[in-house]
């Protein structure tokens, strides 16, 4: 099983993706990683190694894992889910019946998760009814989180809550400083509705369009050209020349380029606030928080790069929401 197509824009066929997901399921059930060469083999070895390292982390934290590899929300605490797409219902047959799924941002869980709702459960039905109206939900109780990107509603209590957009989310922000960071295999999420089906790592970033190129704005580094796949021309073309936009995009494990799925025009103040929120999130991962000195350093970096500072900041998100064990998971995978 190998990625098909040119190296600059690699895609798996439907049959290859299904085979690949079968391999991941085998590893999820404590199977060995098969010996593939190239990017595929590297991904699978890292996926297996990530499982082993997290299992050790959870043992050291008091045997948090259930037998299915998930962690109960009864231990984690409440989480909020902010949907990116409408739930979709399928039928898995007896005894499971109908199941709905969507994917959503959770600041408490550090990013985007696949949300599964077994509709025989009243709680899952309640979650589905709220999410299909594009409202956000709060879960409290025995949901099941499988690090880092899967969640089953289970028997959790469900309530509607205030919404958060992808542009506002702290946990998926990127800047020029880290946009080229290779994601860990466990940071990818299966998605088949935003672009072609595949394993994807989503990020939001503020960019400036110059001719047919996009430049990612930084915090402390230099502005960086974004490698955009040839499947994003409509999104890129919709960004005005010389203007700042916030981009939602993803990359796949075997493709260094990014595929854009949505863009929103923003001000220079919005872009600077994006960067400040990103910087504070990096500090949250280190159990710290942003201060005036850090903000001044960001402004100095922008001045040196000739970037527009505008007249200050728009509202930025510096609310720390990461759950302690989630922070430990992210630190372990990124070796922070």
N, C-alpha and C positions, 0 to 999 in steps of 0.2 A: 504494500500500500504506500504510494508516494503522491505528493501533491502534483497536480497536473498543471500545465501552462507555463508561461514565462516566469523566471525568477522574480521579476519586478512586480508581477501581479498574479500570484499563485492562488488557485482555488481548488477545493476538493469537489469531486463529483458527488451526487447524492449517495451513490453506492459506497464510495470511499468514506464519506462522512458517517454513514451508518456503521460501517466496519470499524471505524475509528472510535465511535461512541461505545461499541461493544467492548473494545480493548480497555477503554477507561472504566467501564462498569466492572470488568474483570479485576482491574487494579483496585477499584473502590471496595471490592469484596476480598481484599487482602491477597489478590493474586500477584504474580511477578510481572514486571514490565517486559514485554517481548523485545528481542534484540533487533531493532530497526536501525538503519543508518541515517545520516543526515539530520535535518531539522526535526523530522518526525521522531527519530530515536532520541534526540536530545530532549524534546518535549516530554516523551513518555518516561524517561529516566528521572527527569526533574519532578514530574507528577507523582511518581512512586516515592521518591525521596521526600517530597513535601508531606505526603501522608505519614511516613515514618517519623519525621521530625515533629509533626503536630501530635501524633500519638504519644510521643515521649513528653512533649509539653503538657498534654492533658493528664498524663499519669503523674507528673510532678505537681500538678495543680489539684490532685485529688480524684483521679479517675472520673473525669467529667463525661467521657464518651459513653453513649449508649452502645448496645451491641451492633446497631446499624451504622455506627460512625458519627451519628448526629449528637448535638448538645441540646438539652431541653431548655426551653425558655423559662422554665421554673427556676433554673439556676442563673440564666443570663440576665433576666429582668425584662421590662417592657421595651418594645421596639416599634418604630413607625415605618410604614411602607408607602412610598410615593410612586404610583404607577407611571411607566413610560409608554405602555401600549395597553389596549383593551384586553381583558381576559379572553381566552379561547377555550372552548369546551370540546373535549374528545371523549371517546368511550373505550375503556380498557377491558370491558367484559366482566363476567361474574368472577369473584364477588365484589370487585372494586367499583364497577359501574362508571358513572360519569366523573370526569376529572377536569377541572379548569386550571389553566396556568397563565401567568403573565410574568413580566419582569419589572422590578421596581427598585428605586433607590432607598437605601436605609442608612442614615448617618450613624446609627448605633452599631450597625454591622459593617461599616467601613466601605460601602460601595453599592454595586448593583447585584441583586440576587434574583434567581429564578424562583417564583412563588408558585407552589402547587397546592390545589384545594380539592380534596376528595369530597364530592358534593353529597355523599350520603351523610356527612357530618353537618349538623345545624350551624356550627361555628364557621365551617368552610363556606357554606351557603351564604351566611351573613357577610363574610369577607368578599365573596364574589359579587354579591348584590351591590356593595359599596364601590368596589374597584371598577365595576363596569360603567359606573357613572363618572369615572376619572377622579373620584375623591380619594383621599389618602386614608389609611387605617392605622390604628394602634392595636398591637397584639400584647396581651399580658397573660402569662400562664404557659401551658405545656405545648407551645409550638416546637418545631424541630429544625435547628440550623445545622447544616452540613457545610463546614468551612471550605471555601469562603463564599460560595455563590449559590447555595441552594437552601430553600426554606419551605417547610410544609406547615400549614396553619394548624393542623392537629386539633387539639382540644382547647386552644387558647381563647380567652375572651376577646371579642372584637368590637371596636368602636371607631366611628368616623373621627377624623382629626384634620387640622389645618394642613393645606397642601404646601409642598416644596417643589419647585421646578428644577430641571437638570441644570439650568444656569445658576441657580442659587446654591446647589449642593456643594459642600466643602470636599466631600470624600472622593469626588471624581475629577477635581480640578487638576490641570497640568499647566506647566509653564515651560519656557525654553530650557530651563535648568534640568528638567527631568523627563521631557517628552521622548527622549531617545532611550530612556531606561527600559531594558528588556523586562516585561512583566514575568512574574513567576507563573508556572503552568497552572497553579491552583487559583490564579487571579482571573482566568478566562471564564466566560460564561457562554453556554449554548444559546444561540438566538437564531430564529428563522424568520423574523418579521422585519427587521431593519436591515435591508440589503439581502444579499444571498445568504442562505443558511450556513452556519459555521460556528466555530469557537472564537469568541470576540472579547477584546479588552477595550472598554469604553472610557473615554476621557473628554472633558470639556476644556477648551483652551481659547484664549483671545488671540486673534490673528489680524494682520494687515495685508491686504491684497496689493501686490505690485505687479502689473501686467498679468501674467498667468501663474504667478507664484504666490504662496501664502507664507508669511513670516510669523512665527510664534513669538509672542512677547514674553520677556523674561522677568525674573525677580532680581537675581544678582549676576547672571551670566550675560552673554551676548544674545541678541535676537537670533533665532534659528529658522532656516528654511524648513518648511514642513513637506515631507515626501507624501504626495497625495496620489492615490490610485487612479487609474483611468476610468473608474466607475463613478467618479464624483464630479463630472463637468458641470452639471446643472447647479449644484450647490456652489461651487467655486465661482461660476459665472454670475450668480445672483449677488455676490458680495461687491459693493461699489469700489471702484479703484481708489486706493489711498485711504479708505475708511476702515475703522476697527469693527470687527464682528466677533461674537462668541460662537464657537463651533462645537457641535457634538459629533464626535468621530470615533471610529474603532480601528484596531489593527488585529490581525490574526497571527497565530504562532509562526507560520512559515512565510510571512510577508512583512517586510519592514515598512511598507507604505501604509498610510491611513486612508480609510474610506469615510467621507463626510456624509452624515445623514440629516443634519439640520443646522441652520445658522440663524443667528439673531443679531441685528445691528445694535451696537452698544456705543457709549461715549468713552472718551479717554478716562473719565472718572470711574466709569464702570470697570474698565480694564484694569486700572490701578487697584480698585477694590478687589477684583478677582485675584490679583497677585498677592495682596495682603492676606486674604482669606487662605490662599494656598500656603503661604509661609506659616500662618498660625496653625494650620492643620499638620504641617510637618513637625512643628514644635509640640503639638498635642500628642503625636506618636512618641515623642520623647518625654512625655509627662511634664511639659513646660507650656509657656504661652508667650505670645508676642508682646513686645514692649516698644516704646518710642524710638529706641536706638535702632531696632530692626527696621521699623517703618522708614526712618531717616535714611538707612542704608539702601533700601529699595528705591527711594526717590532719587538718591544720589546716582545709583546705577542707571536709572532711566534718563537722568539729565546727561550723563556721560555718553549714553547711546543715542542721544538726540530724539528721545521718544516724548510724545506730548503728555504733560502731566495734568492738563486741564486746570480746573479751579479747586481741586481738592479730591474728595472721595464721594462716591455714592454710598448707599448703605452696604456695609460688608458683613459677612457672616463669620463671627468669631465665637460662636456657641459650641462648646466642647460636648459632644454627644457620644463619642466612642465608648463602648462597654469595655471594662478592664481586660477580659479574656480575649476580646477581639483585637484590642491594641497589642496584646502579647502575640497573637497569631500573625498580625501584619509585620511586627518587628522580627519575628522568627523567619518568615518567608523572605523578607527583604534584607535580612541580616543587619538590622539597625542596632 
